[in-house]
């Protein structure tokens, strides 16, 4: 595993720990609803599984891009209604 991948994984895990308040793999596993061994596997691969990102998004509104890159908004605000999420805004063209 290359150094950048290790650094990216480590940084993402720091952000996950910060938003969940979990300090151990056991605590994080309980929070995410996974086995502790799944965390060890992800660490070995140097990747954050998409399922974790979805759990954080659904449970806490955490922006997956922020987890992975540290850029952008930490939280995503849900639209008030589903219709509002797909409304055309003034001056916006539909693709």
N, CA, C and O of each residue as an XYZ file, in Angstrom:
380
protein
N       0.848     -1.174      0.000
C       0.000      0.000      0.000
C       0.896      1.240      0.000
O       1.862      1.318      0.759
N       0.565      2.207     -0.859
C       1.422      3.394     -0.946
C       1.127      4.379      0.183
O       0.084      4.314      0.835
N       2.076      5.292      0.394
C       1.983      6.242      1.507
C       0.757      7.147      1.416
O       0.126      7.438      2.432
N       0.412      7.599      0.190
C      -0.739      8.491      0.033
C      -2.024      7.766      0.426
O      -2.885      8.344      1.089
N      -2.153      6.525      0.025
C      -3.347      5.750      0.353
C      -3.473      5.573      1.869
O      -4.568      5.689      2.420
N      -2.364      5.295      2.533
C      -2.368      5.153      3.993
C      -2.778      6.468      4.645
O      -3.585      6.488      5.574
N      -2.208      7.573      4.142
C      -2.522      8.883      4.695
C      -3.998      9.218      4.472
O      -4.658      9.715      5.386
N      -4.532      8.953      3.263
C      -5.934      9.229      2.969
C      -6.851      8.415      3.877
O      -7.822      8.946      4.416
N      -6.547      7.125      4.047
C      -7.360      6.266      4.911
C      -7.303      6.767      6.359
O      -8.332      6.882      7.024
N      -6.115      7.057      6.826
C      -5.945      7.525      8.205
C      -6.694      8.828      8.447
O      -7.343      8.994      9.480
N      -6.606      9.746      7.501
C      -7.305     11.029      7.639
C      -8.818     10.823      7.641
O      -9.533     11.444      8.429
N      -9.299      9.958      6.766
C     -10.734      9.674      6.711
C     -11.200      9.036      8.015
O     -12.267      9.374      8.527
N     -10.405      8.117      8.553
C     -10.772      7.482      9.818
C     -10.775      8.484     10.970
O     -11.607      8.385     11.872
N      -9.860      9.441     10.948
C      -9.864     10.494     11.974
C     -11.160     11.288     11.910
O     -11.748     11.608     12.943
N     -11.606     11.604     10.698
C     -12.857     12.351     10.550
C     -14.048     11.508     11.011
O     -14.965     12.027     11.648
N     -14.039     10.217     10.694
C     -15.122      9.333     11.133
C     -15.156      9.267     12.657
O     -16.222      9.352     13.266
N     -13.998      9.118     13.259
C     -13.955      9.061     14.728
C     -14.438     10.383     15.337
O     -15.120     10.385     16.362
N     -14.087     11.490     14.711
C     -14.491     12.801     15.229
C     -16.013     12.960     15.215
O     -16.592     13.464     16.177
N     -16.661     12.535     14.133
C     -18.115     12.731     14.041
C     -18.906     11.685     14.817
O     -20.047     11.939     15.202
N     -18.320     10.516     15.051
C     -19.044      9.478     15.784
C     -18.741      9.492     17.273
O     -19.531      9.001     18.078
N     -17.593     10.059     17.639
C     -17.179     10.036     19.033
C     -16.625      8.679     19.458
O     -16.395      8.444     20.644
N     -16.413      7.790     18.496
C     -15.894      6.448     18.790
C     -14.373      6.484     18.858
O     -13.707      7.019     17.971
N     -13.845      5.912     19.915
C     -12.394      5.905     20.088
C     -11.758      4.561     19.762
O     -10.565      4.496     19.466
N     -12.533      3.500     19.813
C     -11.978      2.173     19.543
C     -12.674      1.542     18.347
O     -13.755      1.969     17.942
N     -12.032      0.512     17.785
C     -12.646     -0.215     16.679
C     -13.943     -0.882     17.127
O     -14.902     -0.971     16.360
N     -13.965     -1.341     18.355
C     -15.170     -1.990     18.879
C     -16.333     -1.001     18.914
O     -17.438     -1.321     18.478
N     -16.078      0.213     19.439
C     -17.125      1.242     19.491
C     -17.587      1.615     18.092
O     -18.785      1.740     17.838
N     -16.633      1.793     17.186
C     -16.975      2.164     15.822
C     -17.772      1.054     15.147
O     -18.738      1.324     14.432
N     -17.372     -0.183     15.370
C     -18.116     -1.312     14.810
C     -19.563     -1.313     15.269
O     -20.474     -1.525     14.468
N     -19.779     -1.077     16.566
C     -21.148     -1.010     17.089
C     -21.923      0.134     16.447
O     -23.086     -0.019     16.075
N     -21.258      1.288     16.324
C     -21.922      2.455     15.737
C     -22.344      2.176     14.296
O     -23.460      2.509     13.897
N     -21.450      1.563     13.515
C     -21.715      1.297     12.103
C     -22.519      0.022     11.866
O     -22.973     -0.229     10.749
N     -22.697     -0.789     12.920
C     -23.434     -2.035     12.776
C     -22.641     -3.108     12.045
O     -23.201     -3.905     11.294
N     -21.320     -3.120     12.274
C     -20.441     -4.081     11.610
C     -19.544     -4.766     12.637
O     -19.449     -4.328     13.784
N     -18.897     -5.830     12.218
C     -17.931     -6.518     13.075
C     -16.634     -5.725     13.141
O     -16.271     -5.016     12.201
N     -15.958     -5.856     14.246
C     -14.657     -5.206     14.414
C     -13.686     -5.667     13.326
O     -12.839     -4.891     12.884
N     -13.803     -6.903     12.900
C     -12.907     -7.432     11.867
C     -13.092     -6.704     10.531
O     -12.150     -6.621      9.742
N     -14.292     -6.179     10.269
C     -14.523     -5.422      9.038
C     -13.692     -4.141      9.028
O     -13.246     -3.688      7.973
N     -13.490     -3.567     10.205
C     -12.673     -2.362     10.319
C     -11.211     -2.713     10.049
O     -10.506     -1.974      9.363
N     -10.770     -3.822     10.582
C      -9.399     -4.276     10.337
C      -9.185     -4.557      8.850
O      -8.135     -4.229      8.297
N     -10.177     -5.161      8.211
C     -10.080     -5.442      6.772
C      -9.982     -4.156      5.959
O      -9.186     -4.064      5.025
N     -10.792     -3.170      6.317
C     -10.768     -1.885      5.607
C      -9.417     -1.210      5.787
O      -8.879     -0.617      4.852
N      -8.880     -1.303      6.981
C      -7.566     -0.706      7.257
C      -6.498     -1.378      6.402
O      -5.639     -0.707      5.830
N      -6.555     -2.699      6.318
C      -5.575     -3.435      5.517
C      -5.669     -3.049      4.029
O      -4.653     -2.935      3.343
N      -6.904     -2.850      3.547
C      -7.096     -2.451      2.145
C      -6.834     -0.963      1.930
O      -6.551     -0.529      0.813
N      -6.930     -0.188      3.005
C      -6.717      1.257      2.901
C      -7.882      1.983      2.258
O      -7.705      3.012      1.606
N      -9.091      1.431      2.450
C     -10.280      2.045      1.853
C     -11.409      2.143      2.872
O     -11.498      1.344      3.805
N     -12.254      3.122      2.677
C     -13.457      3.290      3.492
C     -14.613      2.723      2.676
O     -14.909      3.242      1.600
N     -15.271      1.674      3.160
C     -16.377      1.075      2.409
C     -17.550      2.035      2.222
O     -17.867      2.832      3.106
N     -18.179      1.946      1.070
C     -19.323      2.805      0.755
C     -20.448      2.632      1.773
O     -21.162      3.588      2.076
N     -20.609      1.416      2.301
C     -21.665      1.172      3.282
C     -21.473      2.042      4.527
O     -22.448      2.520      5.107
N     -20.235      2.244      4.930
C     -19.962      3.107      6.091
C     -20.391      4.527      5.789
O     -21.008      5.195      6.619
N     -20.055      4.983      4.586
C     -20.397      6.349      4.194
C     -21.908      6.541      4.179
O     -22.411      7.581      4.605
N     -22.632      5.536      3.688
C     -24.092      5.623      3.679
C     -24.658      5.637      5.091
O     -25.595      6.383      5.377
N     -24.099      4.822      5.971
C     -24.553      4.798      7.357
C     -24.358      6.165      8.007
O     -25.243      6.655      8.709
N     -23.201      6.777      7.771
C     -22.927      8.102      8.340
C     -23.831      9.165      7.737
O     -24.286     10.070      8.438
N     -24.094      9.059      6.433
C     -24.972     10.021      5.768
C     -26.400      9.885      6.291
O     -27.030     10.879      6.651
N     -26.903      8.667      6.333
C     -28.279      8.449      6.776
C     -28.470      8.727      8.261
O     -29.490      9.284      8.666
N     -27.499      8.343      9.064
C     -27.644      8.482     10.509
C     -27.322      9.849     11.061
O     -27.939     10.294     12.029
N     -26.353     10.525     10.450
C     -25.895     11.798     11.008
C     -25.846     12.930      9.980
O     -25.504     14.062     10.321
N     -26.185     12.630      8.726
C     -26.143     13.663      7.688
C     -24.735     14.064      7.297
O     -24.523     15.158      6.774
N     -23.770     13.189      7.545
C     -22.367     13.504      7.250
C     -22.089     13.345      5.755
O     -22.439     12.334      5.146
N     -21.463     14.347      5.192
C     -21.123     14.383      3.776
C     -20.027     13.354      3.463
O     -18.925     13.450      4.004
N     -20.314     12.371      2.596
C     -19.303     11.360      2.252
C     -18.035     11.972      1.657
O     -16.933     11.495      1.930
N     -18.181     13.017      0.850
C     -16.997     13.668      0.268
C     -16.113     14.266      1.353
O     -14.887     14.210      1.263
N     -16.735     14.839      2.379
C     -15.954     15.410      3.478
C     -15.188     14.311      4.206
O     -14.022     14.490      4.555
N     -15.840     13.178      4.433
C     -15.153     12.056      5.085
C     -13.932     11.663      4.265
O     -12.843     11.510      4.819
N     -14.093     11.498      2.964
C     -13.011     10.998      2.116
C     -11.917     12.010      1.843
O     -10.747     11.644      1.731
N     -12.286     13.292      1.735
C     -11.294     14.286      1.304
C     -11.019     15.377      2.335
O      -9.975     16.027      2.285
N     -11.936     15.580      3.259
C     -11.808     16.683      4.209
C     -12.236     18.002      3.605
O     -12.087     19.049      4.235
N     -12.771     17.969      2.384
C     -13.189     19.196      1.699
C     -14.708     19.258      1.619
O     -15.388     18.232      1.624
N     -15.223     20.476      1.545
C     -16.659     20.667      1.435
C     -17.309     20.730      2.804
O     -16.641     20.750      3.838
N     -18.624     20.760      2.776
C     -19.401     20.845      4.005
C     -19.314     19.533      4.774
O     -19.340     18.452      4.186
N     -19.212     19.639      6.080
C     -19.164     18.441      6.934
C     -20.507     17.714      6.907
O     -20.559     16.485      6.870
N     -21.584     18.485      6.926
C     -22.925     17.905      6.935
C     -23.689     18.339      5.695
O     -23.481     19.425      5.153
N     -24.571     17.465      5.271
C     -25.469     17.781      4.176
C     -26.845     18.020      4.765
O     -27.318     17.242      5.593
N     -27.480     19.087      4.341
C     -28.818     19.390      4.823
C     -29.826     18.756      3.877
O     -29.780     19.009      2.673
N     -30.738     17.938      4.397
C     -31.728     17.317      3.520
C     -32.726     18.350      3.023
O     -32.993     19.344      3.698
N     -33.277     18.107      1.836
C     -34.333     18.970      1.318
C     -35.551     18.811      2.221
O     -35.765     17.747      2.801
N     -36.340     19.862      2.337
C     -37.512     19.786      3.211
C     -38.498     18.729      2.728
O     -39.118     18.037      3.535
N     -38.639     18.606      1.422
C     -39.492     17.571      0.841
C     -38.767     16.983     -0.346
O     -37.838     17.587     -0.883
N     -39.191     15.815     -0.750
C     -38.565     15.192     -1.920
C     -38.763     16.056     -3.155
O     -37.860     16.175     -3.983
N     -39.943     16.661     -3.283
C     -40.210     17.511     -4.439
C     -39.236     18.687     -4.483
O     -38.776     19.070     -5.559
N     -38.920     19.261     -3.318
C     -38.015     20.408     -3.265
C     -36.630     20.043     -3.792
O     -35.936     20.887     -4.359
N     -36.236     18.811     -3.609
C     -34.916     18.380     -4.062
C     -34.822     18.362     -5.574
O     -33.730     18.464     -6.134
N     -35.980     18.229     -6.249
C     -35.961     18.114     -7.701
C     -36.594     19.305     -8.405
O     -36.781     19.279     -9.622
N     -36.925     20.347     -7.652
C     -37.494     21.542     -8.260
C     -36.461     22.267     -9.100
O     -35.281     22.327     -8.754
N     -36.925     22.812    -10.204
C     -36.074     23.638    -11.042
C     -35.972     25.010    -10.385
O     -36.987     25.619    -10.047
N     -34.767     25.483    -10.210
C     -34.547     26.781     -9.600
C     -34.592     27.854    -10.694
O     -34.289     27.558    -11.850
N     -34.962     29.086    -10.354
C     -35.006     30.157    -11.356
C     -33.677     30.283    -12.088
O     -32.615     30.319    -11.467
N     -33.746     30.349    -13.416
C     -32.552     30.503    -14.233
C     -31.796     29.204    -14.482
O     -30.770     29.208    -15.161
N     -32.281     28.111    -13.950
C     -31.594     26.816    -14.096
C     -32.206     26.072    -15.275
O     -33.428     26.014    -15.410
N     -31.363     25.507    -16.122
C     -31.877     24.725    -17.256
C     -31.904     23.265    -16.865
O     -31.123     22.818    -16.025
N     -32.794     22.542    -17.469
C     -32.915     21.108    -17.196
C     -32.083     20.368    -18.228
O     -32.231     20.611    -19.426
N     -31.195     19.455    -17.780
C     -30.327     18.741    -18.731
C     -31.102     17.818    -19.637
O     -30.513     17.151    -20.487
